[in-house]
Amino acid sequence: MWLYIVDLFHFLYLFNNLKRLLRIFLILISFVLASCTKDPATFTIDNLNNNEIGCFGHAGMGSLSIYPLNTFESFESCLNRGADGTEMDIQVTKDSVLIILHGQDLSANTSCSGLVKDMNWSDISDCKMKGRYYKDLDLISFDEFIQKIPNPQDIFITLDCKANYGNFDQSAYFKLFARTIVRTLEKHQLGPRIFIENLDVGFLVAIKDLKPDANLFLLTEDFDFGMEAVQKWGFWGLSMSNPAVTSEQIKEAHNKNIHVTLWGVRNDKENYSAVEKCPDFIQTDDIVYLLKIFGKNKKHKGYYYSMTK
């Protein structure tokens, strides 16, 4: 009987020691994991943007937001959280009005239908943007966006120009689009913080012919082709998806005085991956996390939106 009691006490002693050892082990694991996590303050940024990475939202708050992409509410939320700027998709109507929209057929993203290039602004100004949670947010023009935000000259705006319609004589359309962009920028006195990107060299050249100092980015998945074209035509930078380019290639671009924007950045892991490559600008679907990396995140207080009320 006494032997059983002794064995029980021995087991309890071992069990308590095991628990103690387990706690120590978990503490050590936590310490190791913490030491492997990169403190944002330890990032050494080396780029052409004053060694800082511009934090831009993808079409506002990004594709995972409750707001539809390219809506004023999404842009307002993004900017109010501390973003340096935002990317947006733009197109030009038949009567030369820039609108903020991705799909060239209105039915893809709005309550209306028809090709944007064949429509006047008055025909589509009442269209509503499609969304998972909101059904009544307005399709807006670029003019309306600029008029609704305070100090638009102080933010960065990347205009992703949806100017490529496939089987279509695009030369005249490129020129119309280019004239509309340049006229709109001059109207609102928007300067070097406006970036213009497109995948067609001919479109960027059409803008450069009208505005030689425009900050033009060539959208491409082919780094070698992009480098050759940017240097040949004197564009300002490359816009590439994060998986398609390496840190070594970005450094090569910087050595040629070519700025680099990264997109296709969707979550915390991809934000860190993009930051480690030291681009000049990042367009992200998780702007809140990217801002947290650099300690820029602010709570949303509706400031931009309230200014328009």
C-alpha positions in Angstrom: 0.0 0.0 0.0 2.8 2.4 0.9 4.5 1.6 -2.3 1.4 2.8 -4.2 1.3 6.0 -2.3 5.0 6.7 -2.9 4.5 6.0 -6.6 1.6 8.5 -6.7 3.7 11.2 -5.1 6.5 10.4 -7.4 4.2 10.7 -10.4 2.8 14.0 -9.2 6.3 15.3 -8.7 7.3 14.3 -12.2 4.0 15.8 -13.6 4.6 19.1 -12.0 8.1 19.2 -13.3 6.9 18.3 -16.7 4.4 21.2 -16.6 7.2 23.5 -15.5 9.4 22.2 -18.3 6.6 22.7 -20.8 6.1 26.2 -19.7 9.8 26.9 -20.0 9.8 25.3 -23.5 6.8 27.4 -24.6 8.5 30.6 -23.3 11.7 29.7 -25.2 9.7 29.0 -28.4 7.9 32.4 -28.1 11.2 34.1 -27.6 12.7 32.5 -30.7 9.7 33.3 -32.8 9.7 36.9 -31.6 13.4 37.2 -32.4 12.7 36.0 -36.0 10.0 38.7 -36.5 11.4 41.7 -38.2 10.8 44.9 -36.2 9.6 47.5 -38.7 12.1 50.0 -37.3 14.9 47.7 -38.4 14.1 47.9 -42.1 16.8 49.6 -44.0 15.2 51.3 -47.0 17.3 52.2 -50.0 15.4 53.6 -52.9 14.9 56.7 -55.1 12.0 58.0 -52.9 14.2 59.6 -50.3 14.7 56.1 -48.8 11.0 55.9 -47.9 8.4 53.6 -49.3 5.2 55.4 -50.5 2.2 53.5 -49.1 -0.7 53.4 -51.6 -4.1 51.7 -51.4 -5.2 49.6 -54.3 -8.2 51.4 -55.7 -8.8 52.8 -52.2 -8.9 50.3 -49.4 -8.3 47.3 -51.6 -10.3 44.3 -52.9 -10.9 42.9 -49.4 -12.6 46.0 -48.1 -16.3 46.4 -47.4 -16.3 49.2 -49.9 -16.4 48.6 -53.7 -13.1 49.4 -55.4 -12.8 52.8 -57.0 -15.5 54.5 -54.9 -15.1 57.7 -53.1 -15.9 56.0 -49.8 -13.0 53.6 -50.3 -10.6 56.3 -51.2 -11.7 58.4 -48.3 -11.1 55.6 -45.8 -7.7 54.8 -47.3 -6.5 58.4 -47.2 -7.9 59.0 -43.7 -6.0 56.1 -42.3 -2.7 57.7 -43.2 -1.9 56.4 -46.7 0.5 58.5 -48.7 -1.9 58.1 -51.7 -4.0 55.7 -53.7 -4.1 54.0 -57.0 -7.3 54.3 -59.1 -8.5 53.0 -62.4 -9.5 55.7 -64.8 -11.2 55.8 -68.2 -12.4 58.6 -70.6 -15.9 59.0 -71.8 -16.9 60.0 -75.4 -17.2 63.6 -74.3 -13.8 63.7 -72.6 -14.6 63.2 -69.0 -12.3 61.1 -66.8 -14.2 58.6 -64.7 -13.0 56.3 -62.0 -13.8 52.7 -63.0 -12.0 49.5 -63.8 -14.2 47.6 -66.3 -14.5 49.1 -69.7 -18.0 47.7 -70.0 -20.1 49.4 -67.4 -22.0 46.2 -66.6 -18.9 44.6 -65.0 -18.8 47.0 -62.1 -22.0 49.2 -62.1 -25.7 49.1 -62.4 -25.5 50.4 -66.0 -24.3 48.8 -69.3 -22.3 49.8 -72.4 -18.7 50.6 -73.2 -17.4 53.7 -71.4 -15.7 55.0 -74.6 -19.1 55.2 -76.3 -21.0 57.0 -73.6 -21.2 60.6 -72.5 -20.8 61.5 -68.8 -24.4 62.7 -68.6 -25.5 59.2 -69.7 -23.8 57.4 -66.9 -23.4 59.9 -64.0 -26.3 58.3 -62.1 -24.8 54.7 -62.3 -24.2 52.9 -59.0 -21.2 50.8 -58.2 -21.7 47.1 -57.5 -20.5 45.8 -54.2 -21.0 43.0 -51.7 -22.2 45.2 -48.9 -23.1 48.5 -50.6 -25.4 48.9 -53.6 -25.9 52.7 -53.7 -22.4 54.2 -53.9 -22.0 56.5 -56.9 -19.8 56.1 -59.9 -17.7 59.3 -59.8 -15.6 61.3 -62.1 -12.1 62.3 -61.4 -13.2 65.9 -61.1 -15.6 65.0 -58.4 -13.0 63.1 -56.5 -10.6 66.0 -56.5 -13.3 68.4 -55.5 -14.3 66.2 -52.5 -11.0 65.9 -50.8 -9.0 68.7 -49.1 -5.6 69.6 -50.4 -5.5 67.1 -53.3 -2.0 68.4 -54.3 -0.6 66.9 -51.1 -1.5 63.3 -51.9 0.0 60.8 -54.4 -2.4 59.5 -57.0 -1.6 56.7 -59.4 -3.8 56.8 -62.5 -4.0 53.3 -63.9 -5.3 54.2 -67.3 -7.7 51.6 -68.8 -7.1 52.7 -72.4 -6.6 49.4 -74.1 -9.7 48.0 -75.9 -8.3 45.2 -77.9 -9.5 45.1 -81.6 -9.9 48.8 -81.9 -8.0 51.6 -83.7 -6.4 53.0 -80.5 -4.2 55.8 -81.9 -7.0 58.4 -82.0 -8.4 57.1 -78.7 -4.9 57.3 -77.0 -4.6 60.9 -78.1 -8.1 61.8 -76.8 -7.3 60.1 -73.5 -3.9 61.8 -73.2 -5.4 65.3 -73.9 -8.1 64.7 -71.3 -5.6 63.7 -68.7 -3.2 66.6 -69.3 -6.1 69.1 -69.4 -7.6 67.7 -66.2 -4.2 67.8 -64.3 -3.7 71.4 -65.4 -7.2 72.4 -64.4 -6.7 71.2 -60.9 -3.0 72.3 -60.7 -1.9 68.8 -59.9 1.8 68.3 -60.1 4.5 65.7 -59.6 2.5 63.6 -57.2 0.4 62.3 -60.0 1.7 59.0 -61.5 0.3 57.7 -64.8 0.7 54.0 -65.6 -0.3 51.9 -68.6 0.9 48.7 -70.3 1.1 50.3 -73.8 4.3 52.2 -74.7 2.3 54.1 -77.4 -0.2 55.4 -74.8 2.5 56.7 -72.5 4.3 58.3 -75.4 1.1 60.1 -76.3 1.0 61.6 -72.8 4.8 62.4 -72.9 4.3 64.3 -76.2 1.8 66.6 -74.4 3.5 66.7 -71.0 7.2 65.8 -71.1 7.6 66.1 -67.3 4.8 63.6 -66.5 5.7 60.8 -64.2 5.0 57.8 -66.4 5.1 54.2 -65.3 5.2 51.2 -67.7 3.1 48.3 -66.5 4.7 45.1 -67.3 5.4 41.6 -66.0 8.7 41.4 -68.0 11.5 43.2 -66.2 14.0 43.1 -69.1 11.5 44.4 -71.6 10.4 47.0 -69.2 13.9 48.3 -68.5 14.7 48.5 -72.2 11.4 50.4 -73.0 11.7 52.8 -70.0 15.2 53.8 -70.9 14.5 54.1 -74.6 11.5 56.4 -74.1 12.6 58.2 -71.0 9.7 57.1 -68.7 9.9 57.6 -65.0 9.4 54.1 -63.7 8.2 50.5 -63.8 5.0 49.2 -62.3 5.3 45.5 -61.6 3.5 42.8 -59.6 5.4 41.8 -56.5 5.9 38.1 -57.5 7.3 39.2 -60.9 10.4 41.1 -59.7 13.3 40.5 -57.3 15.1 42.8 -55.0 18.2 42.6 -57.2 16.2 43.7 -60.2 14.7 46.6 -58.3 18.2 47.7 -57.3 19.3 47.4 -60.9 16.4 49.7 -61.9 17.4 52.2 -59.2 20.9 52.2 -60.5 19.5 53.4 -63.8 17.4 56.1 -61.9 14.2 54.2 -62.7 11.5 54.2 -60.0 9.6 51.0 -59.2 6.0 50.5 -58.0 4.9 47.1 -56.7 1.3 45.8 -56.8 -0.4 42.5 -56.3 0.2 42.8 -52.6 -2.7 41.3 -50.7 -1.9 40.5 -47.1 0.6 40.9 -44.2 3.1 38.4 -45.6 3.1 39.9 -49.0 3.4 43.4 -47.5 6.6 42.4 -45.8 7.9 40.6 -48.9 7.3 43.8 -50.9 8.9 46.1 -48.3 12.0 43.9 -48.2 12.6 44.5 -51.9 12.9 48.3 -51.3 10.7 49.6 -54.1 9.8 53.2 -54.2 6.0 52.7 -53.9 3.6 49.8 -53.0 0.0 49.5 -54.0 -1.6 47.1 -51.5 -4.9 45.5 -50.8 -4.1 45.6 -47.1 -3.2 49.3 -46.6 -3.8 49.1 -42.8 -1.1 46.5 -42.3 1.3 48.3 -44.6 0.8 51.5 -42.7 1.3 49.6 -39.4 4.7 48.4 -40.6 5.9 52.0 -40.7 3.9 53.3 -37.8 1.7 55.4 -40.1 -1.7 53.9 -39.4 -4.4 56.3 -38.1 -7.9 55.5 -36.8 -10.6 56.2 -39.3 -12.6 59.3 -38.1 -14.4 60.1 -41.4 -12.4 63.4 -41.8 -12.3 63.4 -45.5 -15.9 62.4 -45.9 -17.1 64.9 -43.3 -15.4 67.7 -45.2 -17.8 67.2 -48.1 -21.0 67.4 -46.0 
